[in-house]
Amino acid sequence: MLLFGIFAAVLSGILMSVQGVCNTSVSKTAGLWTTGVFVSLTAALVCFLIRVTGGNKEDFALLWQVQPRYLLLGGLFGALITGTVVFSIARLGTARAELIIVISQLAAAYGIALTGLFGSEQEPFSLRRLLALLLAAAGVIWYSV
């Protein structure tokens, strides 16, 4: 199972980079938020088709049982992610923007893990992990100069 998790994470990172570049290119013609609408509708359609053709058939009404309610803001975050990724790639270039995005993800994920925010499992502070994060951030700075 660990190997499948690693594969999924690597695939996710590759797909995020490809999507960011594609969305940035499309936005040059169609505009940022039109591209965001298209991307979101396409994602919704794919998820819906997977759900009705073989995915889990849980009732959509179960969403109303989610507590706390702010956990349902994933769509809002998705729209903001699409916009900020396209904006940053257009201004910083693909590699620099993606590096900063990944380091920001790591820093946010570590902060969430330390505090147990959003119902995540709280982890103890680790100097080793903090130093690794700072080393990665230094690498981004070194790459950018």
Secondary structure in CASP SS format (residue, H / E / C, confidence):
PFRMAT SS
TARGET T0000
AUTHOR 0000-0000-0000
METHOD secondary structure of the structure
MODEL  1
M C 1.00
L H 1.00
L H 1.00
F H 1.00
G H 1.00
I H 1.00
F H 1.00
A H 1.00
A H 1.00
V H 1.00
L H 1.00
S H 1.00
G H 1.00
I H 1.00
L H 1.00
M H 1.00
S H 1.00
V H 1.00
Q H 1.00
G H 1.00
V H 1.00
C H 1.00
N H 1.00
T H 1.00
S H 1.00
V H 1.00
S H 1.00
K H 1.00
T H 1.00
A H 1.00
G C 1.00
L H 1.00
W H 1.00
T H 1.00
T H 1.00
G H 1.00
V H 1.00
F H 1.00
V H 1.00
S H 1.00
L H 1.00
T H 1.00
A H 1.00
A H 1.00
L H 1.00
V H 1.00
C H 1.00
F H 1.00
L H 1.00
I H 1.00
R H 1.00
V H 1.00
T H 1.00
G C 1.00
G C 1.00
N C 1.00
K C 1.00
E C 1.00
D C 1.00
F H 1.00
A H 1.00
L H 1.00
L H 1.00
W H 1.00
Q H 1.00
V C 1.00
Q C 1.00
P C 1.00
R H 1.00
Y H 1.00
L H 1.00
L H 1.00
L C 1.00
G H 1.00
G H 1.00
L H 1.00
F H 1.00
G H 1.00
A H 1.00
L H 1.00
I H 1.00
T H 1.00
G H 1.00
T H 1.00
V H 1.00
V H 1.00
F H 1.00
S H 1.00
I H 1.00
A H 1.00
R H 1.00
L H 1.00
G C 1.00
T H 1.00
A H 1.00
R H 1.00
A H 1.00
E H 1.00
L H 1.00
I H 1.00
I H 1.00
V H 1.00
I H 1.00
S H 1.00
Q H 1.00
L H 1.00
A H 1.00
A H 1.00
A H 1.00
Y H 1.00
G H 1.00
I H 1.00
A H 1.00
L H 1.00
T H 1.00
G C 1.00
L H 1.00
F H 1.00
G H 1.00
S C 1.00
E C 1.00
Q C 1.00
E C 1.00
P C 1.00
F C 1.00
S C 1.00
L H 1.00
R H 1.00
R H 1.00
L H 1.00
L H 1.00
A H 1.00
L H 1.00
L H 1.00
L H 1.00
A H 1.00
A H 1.00
A H 1.00
G H 1.00
V H 1.00
I H 1.00
W H 1.00
Y H 1.00
S H 1.00
V C 1.00
END
